[in-house]
Amino acid sequence: MRSTLTLPGFLRVYALPALWLFALPLFALWFAGHATNRFDGEVLATVERQIAQDAELDEARRQQLLEFFRAVPASAACLSTDEELAGFRDSLGEGCSNVRHFEGIGLVSLGAALLGLVSAVIALLCTLAAFVSRPFQYRSFVVGWNVLRVTSALQALAQGGLAVWLSYWMTAVWFHSYYPKLIILVGILVAVGLLTVVVAIFRPPSMDFEVEAEVLEQAHAPELWTHVRELCEKLQTPPPDHILAGIDANFFVTESEVRVGERTLTGRTLFVSLSLLRLLERSEADAVLAHEMGHLLGGDTGHSKRLAPMLAHFGHYLDALRNGLLTRPIYHFMLAYRGLFELSLGRSRRASELAADDLAAAMTSGRDIARSLVKVGAYASFRDRVEANLFASTEQQQSVAIAQRVALGFADYASSEAVHGDLHGVVTPHPFDSHPPLAARLENVGEALEPADVARVLLEPTRTSWTSAILEADAIEARLWAAYEARFAQAHDVALAYRYEPANEAERRHVEKYFPPLTFAGKEDGLEVHLDFAQVSCSEWDEPVRLEQVKSATTEDRMFKKYLDLQLEGGGLFKGKRSICLSKLQDADGLLNAFGNYLGRHRTMEEHRKSSRQAA
């Protein structure tokens, strides 16, 4: 369903979290000043006490000295090069070294905050440039991505250093002590975060685009190939190099590499849906084909080909920032830039869709465009409904038969009120474009369809379809549906194993099909750990622990041995704890992985049971 992000929504989702970028630098800047002021106060209190206790000083000299030390803070003396203050600096000793340390950290904090402001300005300027035109959009993202990934890496370095610094000085200043374990832990987190960021910068993600389809060679669809070439000749754009036939509920073109089975296709590729072609009259299908060729003519696919690798790299970089605990504020800042850029992308893509519709209407007619949009949108929506209902079912399916269910139920759906809500809220699935709403596209081609017209369009039998021009169209479609339905059935089968409590013997067998009882032997005789979908037991325990009792599960090293600690619900800190010594097991990693999977299954089952009761 289409959702519009309002300005308050954008501020809440993107802008406000992005401000976390400044949290650590500003806190460190404040703390540096706080520590300096605290040092000044302690030194001044000591000096005042010594002056007050010095019996050799007369009152005038005492007041003179007090005024001097109150006017010249100890930190100022430490940072000054004035020879008159040399004696004062020498008397402060190591304290001056700390002050100079605070001063340096303050400068780093200020630099990190200013770098954040500069990054924000660059992000805004690049975003504004992206709205100017498509060439500006590409160039602005090239500049924005390359500059911001460097500034974000510098932020990670600076904020990591600040985090390590704070882990020492916060406890040193406030509690007059420090904790090496805390410093080492923060240092490790910083090192891991920096390594992850650097790797993400220099290792672009795989751009493997796989499509489940079959390649239509010219010999298998000569009439369709000829028609597409003639259409491209009229549009004065080179024809596609490949045509793919599939069952997805969309049509698309791309100039990116496409992997189909063991083959990798390069050049221009057109994907046609056999399932949709059966619904469309040839003139309506021509409107769709002309629309897709319009993307080739308008340079949309070439633009996407250039931009897609950088967007994917950016997404991979965002994942790295999100996974690093201390880099999460930088992640929110970069995500805000990506959100702003997506606004320009959506705007240009919607404009491209409307331009392609105009071109297709000129090649065919506005009526053909309108009818094809309604048919494609309705089929996609109904198929989604069928698949969603099937997957939500708690019964095991002997045969999912998605294609058959869609074919048999489409007429009833087309006559219902549901189709109108779906059509006006749906965005036709498409891997490369953001489509405008149906009403805007119909208005753009000068067409309007009343509810009665929609039902009539959807229920009219198709007289001539391009599937008749494809040899073995039925066989291709049958093979693709069989493979798709088999994967769907397998995924649903696994999902049921996560949903069942189980409530009966049949459900129990199904759960144990994927989560069978397991036994993990110890290195010494007599030690065994048993695990099934409902409970875990250890030969060292008095009784098993049901998974529903487990509040949390953690690992910890104690006395040179590794333990799995289970905190139980309602048992208190000590009585509610069970531990398994992993070091005593032959396959400790196997137990850890299995226990995580079985506990995850149990919690998924509990969430499903809770949501089912609420829905009821």
C-alpha positions as CSV (number, residue, x, y, z in Angstrom):
1,M,0.0,0.0,0.0
2,R,1.2,3.5,-0.7
3,S,2.2,5.6,2.3
4,T,3.1,9.3,2.2
5,L,5.8,10.6,4.6
6,T,4.6,13.9,5.9
7,L,7.0,16.7,7.1
8,P,6.4,15.8,10.8
9,G,6.9,12.2,10.0
10,F,10.2,12.9,8.2
11,L,11.4,15.0,11.1
12,R,10.6,12.2,13.5
13,V,11.9,9.3,11.4
14,Y,15.0,11.0,9.9
15,A,15.9,14.5,11.2
16,L,15.7,14.1,14.9
17,P,17.6,10.8,15.1
18,A,20.3,12.4,12.9
19,L,21.0,14.9,15.7
20,W,22.5,12.1,17.8
21,L,25.6,12.7,15.6
22,F,26.3,15.7,17.8
23,A,25.5,14.0,21.2
24,L,28.9,12.5,22.0
25,P,31.1,15.4,20.7
26,L,29.0,18.0,22.6
27,F,29.0,15.9,25.8
28,A,32.7,15.4,25.5
29,L,33.1,19.2,25.0
30,W,31.1,19.9,28.1
31,F,32.9,17.3,30.1
32,A,36.3,18.7,29.1
33,G,35.2,22.1,30.3
34,H,33.6,20.6,33.4
35,A,36.8,18.7,34.3
36,T,38.9,21.8,33.7
37,N,36.6,23.9,36.0
38,R,36.7,21.1,38.6
39,F,40.5,21.2,38.5
40,D,40.5,25.0,38.8
41,G,38.2,24.8,41.8
42,E,40.2,22.1,43.6
43,V,43.5,24.0,43.1
44,L,41.9,27.3,44.2
45,A,40.4,25.7,47.3
46,T,43.9,24.2,48.2
47,V,45.6,27.6,47.6
48,E,43.1,29.5,49.6
49,R,43.5,27.0,52.5
50,Q,47.3,27.3,52.4
51,I,47.1,31.1,52.3
52,A,44.7,31.2,55.2
53,Q,47.0,28.9,57.2
54,D,50.2,30.8,56.4
55,A,50.9,32.8,59.6
56,E,53.8,34.7,58.1
57,L,51.5,36.6,55.7
58,D,50.0,39.9,56.7
59,E,46.4,40.7,55.7
60,A,47.3,42.9,52.8
61,R,49.7,40.3,51.3
62,R,47.1,37.6,51.9
63,Q,44.4,39.6,50.0
64,Q,46.8,40.3,47.2
65,L,47.6,36.6,46.8
66,L,44.0,35.6,46.9
67,E,43.0,38.2,44.3
68,F,45.9,36.9,42.1
69,F,45.0,33.2,42.2
70,R,41.3,34.0,41.8
71,A,41.9,36.1,38.8
72,V,44.3,33.5,37.2
73,P,42.7,30.0,37.1
74,A,45.1,27.1,37.4
75,S,44.2,25.9,33.9
76,A,45.0,29.3,32.4
77,A,48.4,29.1,34.1
78,C,49.0,25.6,32.7
79,L,48.2,26.7,29.2
80,S,50.1,30.0,29.4
81,T,53.7,30.6,28.3
82,D,54.1,33.6,30.6
83,E,57.3,33.4,32.5
84,E,55.8,35.0,35.5
85,L,53.5,32.0,35.9
86,A,56.3,29.4,35.5
87,G,56.5,28.9,39.3
88,F,52.8,28.4,39.5
89,R,52.9,25.9,36.6
90,D,55.7,24.0,38.2
91,S,53.9,23.7,41.5
92,L,50.8,22.2,39.7
93,G,53.0,19.3,38.3
94,E,50.9,16.5,36.8
95,G,47.7,18.6,37.0
96,C,48.9,20.7,34.1
97,S,49.4,17.6,32.0
98,N,45.7,16.8,32.7
99,V,44.6,20.3,31.8
100,R,46.5,20.1,28.4
101,H,44.8,16.8,27.9
102,F,41.4,18.3,28.5
103,E,42.2,21.1,26.2
104,G,43.1,18.7,23.4
105,I,40.0,16.7,23.8
106,G,37.9,19.8,23.8
107,L,39.4,20.7,20.4
108,V,38.7,17.2,19.1
109,S,35.1,17.5,20.3
110,L,34.7,20.9,18.8
111,G,36.2,19.7,15.5
112,A,33.8,16.7,15.5
113,A,30.8,18.9,16.1
114,L,31.9,21.3,13.3
115,L,32.6,18.4,11.0
116,G,29.0,17.3,11.6
117,L,27.7,20.8,10.7
118,V,29.8,20.8,7.5
119,S,28.5,17.3,6.7
120,A,24.9,18.5,7.2
121,V,25.4,21.5,4.9
122,I,27.0,19.2,2.2
123,A,24.1,16.8,2.5
124,L,21.5,19.5,2.2
125,L,23.2,21.1,-0.8
126,C,23.6,17.7,-2.6
127,T,20.0,17.0,-1.9
128,L,18.8,20.3,-3.3
129,A,20.9,19.8,-6.4
130,A,19.3,16.3,-6.9
131,F,16.0,18.0,-7.5
132,V,17.3,20.2,-10.3
133,S,17.5,17.5,-13.1
134,R,18.5,13.9,-13.6
135,P,22.2,14.7,-14.5
136,F,22.4,16.8,-11.4
137,Q,20.8,14.0,-9.4
138,Y,23.5,11.6,-10.4
139,R,26.4,14.0,-9.9
140,S,25.1,15.3,-6.6
141,F,24.9,11.7,-5.3
142,V,28.4,11.0,-6.5
143,V,29.7,14.0,-4.6
144,G,27.5,13.4,-1.6
145,W,28.3,9.7,-1.3
146,N,32.1,10.2,-1.7
147,V,32.4,13.2,0.6
148,L,30.0,11.9,3.3
149,R,31.5,8.5,3.6
150,V,34.9,10.1,4.2
151,T,33.5,12.6,6.8
152,S,31.5,9.8,8.5
153,A,34.7,7.7,8.7
154,L,36.5,10.7,10.3
155,Q,33.5,11.0,12.7
156,A,33.8,7.3,13.6
157,L,37.5,7.8,14.3
158,A,37.0,11.0,16.4
159,Q,34.0,9.8,18.3
160,G,35.7,6.5,19.0
161,G,38.6,8.3,20.5
162,L,36.3,10.4,22.5
163,A,34.5,7.4,23.8
164,V,37.7,5.7,25.0
165,W,38.8,9.0,26.5
166,L,35.5,9.4,28.4
167,S,35.7,5.8,29.6
168,Y,38.8,6.7,31.6
169,W,38.3,10.4,32.6
170,M,34.6,10.2,33.6
171,T,35.4,7.8,36.4
172,A,38.8,9.4,37.2
173,V,37.2,12.9,37.6
174,W,34.0,11.9,39.4
175,F,35.2,8.8,41.4
176,H,39.0,9.4,41.6
177,S,39.5,5.9,40.1
178,Y,39.5,4.2,36.7
179,Y,38.5,0.7,35.5
180,P,40.7,-1.0,33.0
181,K,38.0,-3.5,32.0
182,L,35.7,-0.6,31.0
183,I,38.4,1.1,29.0
184,I,39.4,-2.1,27.2
185,L,35.7,-3.0,26.5
186,V,35.1,0.5,25.0
187,G,38.4,0.2,23.0
188,I,37.4,-3.1,21.6
189,L,34.0,-1.7,20.5
190,V,35.7,1.2,18.9
191,A,38.2,-0.9,17.1
192,V,35.5,-3.3,15.8
193,G,33.4,-0.3,14.7
194,L,36.2,1.3,12.8
195,L,37.2,-1.9,11.1
196,T,33.7,-2.5,10.0
197,V,33.3,1.0,8.6
198,V,36.7,0.9,6.7
199,V,35.8,-2.5,5.2
200,A,32.4,-1.3,4.2
201,I,33.9,1.7,2.4
202,F,36.3,-0.3,0.3
203,R,34.2,-3.4,-0.3
204,P,31.2,-2.8,-2.5
205,P,28.3,-5.3,-2.2
206,S,27.4,-7.8,-4.8
207,M,25.2,-6.5,-7.5
208,D,23.8,-9.9,-8.4
209,F,20.3,-9.4,-9.8
210,E,18.6,-12.7,-10.2
211,V,15.3,-13.2,-12.0
212,E,13.3,-16.4,-12.0
213,A,12.3,-16.7,-15.6
214,E,13.2,-18.4,-18.9
215,V,14.9,-16.7,-21.8
216,L,12.7,-16.3,-24.9
217,E,14.9,-16.9,-27.8
218,Q,13.7,-15.5,-31.1
219,A,13.0,-19.0,-32.5
220,H,10.5,-19.6,-29.6
221,A,8.6,-16.3,-30.1
222,P,9.4,-14.9,-33.5
223,E,6.2,-12.9,-33.8
224,L,6.7,-11.2,-30.4
225,W,10.3,-10.5,-31.1
226,T,9.4,-8.9,-34.5
227,H,6.6,-6.8,-32.9
228,V,8.9,-5.5,-30.1
229,R,11.6,-4.6,-32.7
230,E,9.0,-2.7,-34.8
231,L,7.7,-0.9,-31.7
232,C,11.3,0.2,-30.9
233,E,11.8,1.3,-34.5
234,K,8.8,3.5,-34.2
235,L,10.1,4.9,-30.9
236,Q,13.6,5.3,-32.5
237,T,15.3,3.4,-29.7
238,P,17.4,0.2,-29.9
239,P,15.4,-3.0,-29.2
240,P,16.2,-5.2,-26.1
241,D,18.9,-7.7,-26.4
242,H,17.0,-10.3,-24.4
243,I,13.3,-11.1,-23.6
244,L,12.5,-13.0,-20.4
245,A,9.3,-14.8,-19.7
246,G,8.2,-15.2,-16.1
247,I,5.3,-15.3,-13.7
248,D,6.0,-12.3,-11.6
249,A,3.1,-9.7,-11.5
250,N,5.0,-7.0,-13.4
251,F,6.8,-6.0,-16.6
252,F,10.1,-4.2,-16.5
253,V,13.2,-3.3,-18.5
254,T,16.8,-3.0,-17.3
255,E,20.3,-2.4,-18.6
256,S,21.9,-4.0,-15.6
257,E,23.3,-7.5,-15.6
258,V,20.6,-10.1,-15.0
259,R,21.3,-13.7,-13.9
260,V,18.8,-16.3,-15.1
261,G,19.7,-19.7,-13.9
262,E,23.3,-20.3,-14.9
263,R,23.3,-17.5,-17.5
264,T,24.3,-13.9,-16.9
265,L,22.7,-11.5,-19.4
266,T,24.1,-8.1,-20.3
267,G,22.7,-5.3,-22.4
268,R,19.0,-4.4,-22.6
269,T,16.6,-6.9,-21.0
270,L,12.8,-6.9,-21.2
271,F,10.8,-9.0,-18.7
272,V,7.3,-10.0,-19.6
273,S,4.8,-11.8,-17.3
274,L,3.1,-14.7,-18.9
275,S,0.4,-14.6,-16.2
276,L,-0.4,-11.0,-17.0
277,L,-0.2,-11.4,-20.8
278,R,-3.1,-13.9,-20.5
279,L,-5.2,-11.1,-19.0
280,L,-4.2,-8.4,-21.5
281,E,-5.5,-7.9,-25.0
282,R,-2.7,-7.5,-27.5
283,S,-3.4,-3.7,-27.7
284,E,-3.3,-3.4,-23.9
285,A,-0.1,-5.4,-23.8
286,D,1.3,-3.2,-26.5
287,A,0.6,-0.2,-24.3
288,V,2.6,-1.9,-21.5
289,L,5.5,-2.8,-23.9
290,A,5.5,0.8,-25.3
291,H,5.7,2.1,-21.7
292,E,8.7,-0.1,-20.9
293,M,10.4,0.8,-24.1
294,G,9.8,4.4,-23.2
295,H,12.0,3.9,-20.2
296,L,14.8,2.8,-22.6
297,L,14.2,5.8,-24.8
298,G,14.1,8.2,-21.9
299,G,17.4,7.0,-20.4
300,D,15.7,5.8,-17.2
301,T,17.3,2.4,-17.3
302,G,20.8,3.8,-18.1
303,H,20.4,6.3,-15.2
304,S,19.4,3.4,-12.9
305,K,22.3,1.3,-14.1
306,R,24.8,4.0,-13.2
307,L,23.1,4.9,-9.9
308,A,22.2,1.4,-8.6
309,P,25.7,0.3,-7.7
310,M,26.3,3.4,-5.6
311,L,22.9,3.1,-3.9
312,A,23.7,-0.5,-3.1
313,H,27.1,0.4,-1.8
314,F,25.5,3.2,0.3
315,G,23.0,0.6,1.7
316,H,25.9,-1.8,2.6
317,Y,27.7,1.1,4.3
318,L,24.5,2.0,6.3
319,D,24.3,-1.6,7.5
320,A,27.9,-1.5,8.7
321,L,27.2,1.7,10.6
322,R,24.0,0.4,12.1
323,N,25.7,-2.8,13.3
324,G,28.4,-0.9,15.1
325,L,27.2,0.1,18.6
326,L,29.3,3.3,18.7
327,T,28.6,4.2,15.1
328,R,24.8,4.1,15.4
329,P,24.6,8.0,15.7
330,I,26.6,8.3,12.4
331,Y,24.2,5.7,10.9
332,H,21.2,7.9,11.7
333,F,22.8,10.9,10.1
334,M,23.7,9.1,6.9
335,L,20.2,7.5,6.9
336,A,18.7,11.0,7.0
337,Y,20.8,12.0,3.9
338,R,19.6,8.8,2.1
339,G,16.0,9.6,3.1
340,L,16.4,13.1,1.6
341,F,17.9,11.7,-1.6
342,E,15.1,9.2,-1.9
343,L,12.6,12.1,-2.1
344,S,14.4,13.4,-5.2
345,L,14.5,9.8,-6.6
346,G,10.8,9.3,-6.0
347,R,10.0,12.6,-7.7
348,S,12.1,11.9,-10.8
349,R,10.9,8.3,-11.1
350,R,7.2,9.3,-10.9
351,A,7.9,11.9,-13.6
352,S,9.5,9.2,-15.7
353,E,6.5,6.9,-15.2
354,L,4.1,9.6,-16.4
355,A,6.3,10.4,-19.4
356,A,6.4,6.8,-20.3
357,D,2.6,6.6,-20.0
358,D,2.3,9.6,-22.3
359,L,4.6,7.9,-24.9
360,A,2.7,4.7,-24.7
361,A,-0.7,6.5,-25.0
362,A,0.6,8.2,-28.2
363,M,1.7,4.8,-29.6
364,T,-1.5,3.0,-28.7
365,S,-4.3,4.9,-26.8
366,G,-5.1,6.3,-23.4
367,R,-7.8,3.6,-23.2
368,D,-5.3,0.8,-23.6
369,I,-3.1,2.3,-21.0
370,A,-6.0,2.7,-18.5
371,R,-7.2,-0.9,-19.1
372,S,-3.8,-2.4,-18.7
373,L,-3.1,-0.4,-15.5
374,V,-6.3,-1.7,-14.0
375,K,-5.7,-5.3,-15.0
376,V,-2.1,-5.4,-13.9
377,G,-2.9,-3.6,-10.6
378,A,-5.9,-5.8,-9.8
379,Y,-4.1,-9.1,-10.6
380,A,-1.0,-8.1,-8.5
381,S,-3.3,-7.1,-5.5
382,F,-5.4,-10.3,-5.7
383,R,-2.3,-12.5,-6.0
384,D,-0.8,-10.8,-2.9
385,R,-4.1,-11.4,-1.1
386,V,-4.1,-15.1,-2.0
387,E,-0.5,-15.6,-1.0
388,A,-0.9,-13.7,2.2
389,N,-3.9,-15.7,3.2
390,L,-2.2,-19.0,2.4
391,F,0.9,-18.1,4.3
392,A,-1.1,-17.0,7.3
393,S,-3.0,-20.3,7.4
394,T,-2.1,-22.5,10.4
395,E,-3.0,-25.7,8.4
396,Q,-0.6,-27.7,6.5
397,Q,-1.2,-27.5,2.7
398,Q,-1.1,-30.6,0.6
399,S,-1.0,-28.3,-2.4
400,V,-0.7,-24.5,-2.3
401,A,-1.9,-24.2,-6.0
402,I,-1.5,-20.5,-6.1
403,A,-2.0,-20.1,-9.8
404,Q,-5.2,-22.1,-9.6
405,R,-6.5,-20.2,-6.6
406,V,-5.8,-16.9,-8.4
407,A,-7.5,-18.0,-11.6
408,L,-10.6,-19.4,-9.9
409,G,-11.1,-16.5,-7.4
410,F,-10.3,-13.5,-9.6
411,A,-13.8,-13.0,-11.0
412,D,-15.3,-12.8,-7.5
413,Y,-12.5,-10.4,-6.4
414,A,-13.1,-8.2,-9.5
415,S,-16.8,-7.9,-8.6
416,S,-16.1,-7.0,-5.0
417,E,-15.6,-3.7,-3.2
418,A,-12.1,-4.8,-2.2
419,V,-10.7,-4.3,-5.7
420,H,-11.4,-0.5,-5.7
421,G,-9.5,0.0,-2.4
422,D,-6.6,-2.1,-3.6
423,L,-6.4,-0.3,-6.9
424,H,-6.3,3.2,-5.4
425,G,-3.8,2.2,-2.7
426,V,-1.6,-0.2,-4.5
427,V,1.8,0.4,-6.1
428,T,2.4,-2.2,-8.8
429,P,5.4,-4.2,-7.8
430,H,8.4,-3.2,-9.8
431,P,12.1,-3.7,-9.0
432,F,13.3,-0.4,-10.5
433,D,10.7,2.4,-10.4
434,S,8.4,4.2,-8.0
435,H,5.0,4.3,-9.6
436,P,2.5,7.2,-9.2
437,P,-0.9,6.3,-7.8
438,L,-3.4,4.9,-10.3
439,A,-5.7,8.0,-10.3
440,A,-2.7,10.2,-11.3
441,R,-1.7,7.9,-14.1
442,L,-5.3,7.7,-15.5
443,E,-5.7,11.5,-15.3
444,N,-2.3,11.9,-17.0
445,V,-3.6,10.0,-20.1
446,G,-7.0,11.6,-20.0
447,E,-9.0,8.6,-18.9
448,A,-11.4,8.0,-16.0
449,L,-12.9,4.7,-14.9
450,E,-15.9,4.4,-12.7
451,P,-16.3,1.4,-10.3
452,A,-18.7,-0.3,-12.8
453,D,-16.1,0.3,-15.6
454,V,-13.4,-1.4,-13.5
455,A,-15.5,-4.5,-12.9
456,R,-16.4,-4.7,-16.6
457,V,-12.8,-4.3,-17.7
458,L,-11.6,-7.1,-15.3
459,L,-14.4,-9.5,-16.2
460,E,-14.3,-9.2,-20.0
461,P,-12.7,-12.4,-21.5
462,T,-9.4,-11.8,-23.4
463,R,-9.9,-12.4,-27.1
464,T,-6.3,-12.1,-28.4
465,S,-3.2,-12.5,-26.2
466,W,0.5,-12.4,-26.9
467,T,0.9,-15.7,-25.2
468,S,-0.4,-17.4,-28.3
469,A,2.8,-16.0,-30.1
470,I,5.1,-17.8,-27.6
471,L,5.9,-21.4,-28.3
472,E,5.6,-23.6,-25.2
473,A,4.1,-20.7,-23.2
474,D,2.0,-23.1,-21.2
475,A,4.9,-25.4,-20.4
476,I,7.1,-22.4,-19.4
477,E,4.5,-21.1,-17.1
478,A,3.8,-24.5,-15.6
479,R,7.5,-25.0,-14.8
480,L,7.9,-21.6,-13.2
481,W,4.7,-22.0,-11.2
482,A,5.8,-25.4,-10.0
483,A,9.1,-24.2,-8.8
484,Y,7.6,-21.1,-7.1
485,E,4.8,-23.0,-5.4
486,A,7.3,-25.6,-4.1
487,R,9.4,-22.9,-2.5
488,F,6.3,-21.2,-1.1
489,A,5.0,-24.5,0.3
490,Q,8.5,-25.2,1.9
491,A,8.6,-21.7,3.5
492,H,5.1,-22.2,4.8
493,D,6.0,-25.6,6.2
494,V,8.9,-24.1,8.1
495,A,6.8,-21.2,9.3
496,L,4.2,-23.7,10.8
497,A,7.0,-25.3,12.8
498,Y,7.6,-21.9,14.4
499,R,3.9,-21.2,15.0
500,Y,2.7,-24.5,16.5
501,E,2.7,-24.8,20.3
502,P,2.1,-27.8,19.4
503,A,-1.6,-28.5,20.4
504,N,-1.8,-32.2,19.2
505,E,0.3,-35.1,18.1
506,A,0.2,-34.1,14.4
507,E,1.5,-30.7,15.2
508,R,4.1,-32.1,17.5
509,R,5.5,-34.4,14.7
510,H,5.6,-31.3,12.4
511,V,7.6,-29.3,15.0
512,E,10.0,-32.1,15.6
513,K,10.5,-32.5,11.9
514,Y,12.5,-29.2,12.1
515,F,13.3,-29.1,15.8
516,P,14.0,-32.8,16.8
517,P,15.2,-33.8,20.3
518,L,18.9,-33.4,20.6
519,T,21.5,-34.8,23.0
520,F,24.9,-33.3,23.7
521,A,27.4,-35.6,25.4
522,G,29.9,-34.4,27.9
523,K,33.7,-35.0,27.8
524,E,33.3,-37.0,31.0
525,D,30.9,-39.9,31.6
526,G,27.6,-39.0,33.1
527,L,27.2,-35.5,31.8
528,E,24.5,-35.0,29.1
529,V,22.4,-32.1,28.0
530,H,19.0,-32.8,26.4
531,L,17.2,-30.2,24.3
532,D,13.8,-30.4,22.5
533,F,11.4,-27.8,21.3
534,A,9.8,-27.4,24.8
535,Q,12.6,-27.7,27.3
536,V,16.3,-28.2,28.1
537,S,17.7,-30.5,30.8
538,C,21.2,-31.2,32.2
539,S,22.2,-34.3,34.1
540,E,23.6,-31.9,36.8
541,W,20.2,-30.3,37.4
542,D,17.4,-31.6,39.6
543,E,14.7,-31.0,36.9
544,P,14.4,-29.8,33.3
545,V,13.9,-26.1,32.5
546,R,11.0,-25.3,30.1
547,L,11.8,-22.8,27.5
548,E,8.9,-20.6,28.6
549,Q,10.7,-20.2,31.9
550,V,13.8,-18.7,30.3
551,K,13.9,-15.0,30.7
552,S,17.4,-14.5,29.3
553,A,20.3,-16.6,28.1
554,T,23.9,-15.4,28.2
555,T,27.4,-16.8,28.0
556,E,30.1,-16.0,30.5
557,D,33.7,-17.0,31.3
558,R,34.3,-18.0,34.9
559,M,37.4,-19.6,36.4
560,F,38.8,-20.3,32.9
561,K,35.6,-22.1,31.8
562,K,32.7,-21.0,29.6
563,Y,29.1,-21.2,30.8
564,L,25.7,-20.9,29.3
565,D,23.6,-19.0,32.0
566,L,19.8,-19.2,31.9
567,Q,17.9,-16.6,34.0
568,L,14.5,-17.9,34.8
569,E,11.2,-16.0,35.2
570,G,10.2,-15.2,38.8
571,G,13.1,-17.1,40.3
572,G,15.1,-14.2,41.6
573,L,18.7,-13.5,41.0
574,F,20.2,-16.6,42.5
575,K,17.4,-19.3,42.7
576,G,16.2,-18.5,39.2
577,K,19.5,-19.3,37.5
578,R,20.7,-22.4,35.8
579,S,24.1,-22.9,34.2
580,I,25.6,-25.4,31.8
581,C,29.4,-25.6,31.7
582,L,30.1,-25.5,28.0
583,S,33.7,-26.4,28.5
584,K,32.6,-29.8,29.7
585,L,30.7,-30.6,26.5
586,Q,32.1,-32.3,23.3
587,D,30.2,-29.9,21.1
588,A,29.7,-26.7,22.9
589,D,29.1,-24.6,19.8
590,G,26.5,-27.1,18.6
591,L,24.6,-26.7,21.8
592,L,24.8,-22.9,21.7
593,N,23.5,-22.7,18.1
594,A,20.8,-25.2,18.7
595,F,19.6,-23.6,21.9
596,G,19.4,-20.2,20.2
597,N,17.4,-21.7,17.4
598,Y,15.0,-23.6,19.7
599,L,14.6,-20.7,22.1
600,G,13.9,-18.4,19.1
601,R,11.3,-20.8,17.8
602,H,9.6,-20.9,21.2
603,R,9.4,-17.1,21.4
604,T,8.2,-16.8,17.9
605,M,5.4,-19.3,18.8
606,E,4.5,-17.3,21.8
607,E,4.3,-14.0,19.8
608,H,2.1,-15.8,17.2
609,R,-0.1,-17.2,19.9
610,K,-0.5,-13.7,21.5
611,S,-1.3,-12.0,18.2
612,S,-3.8,-14.7,17.3
613,R,-5.6,-14.2,20.6
614,Q,-5.7,-10.4,20.1
615,A,-7.0,-10.8,16.6
616,A,-9.7,-13.1,17.8
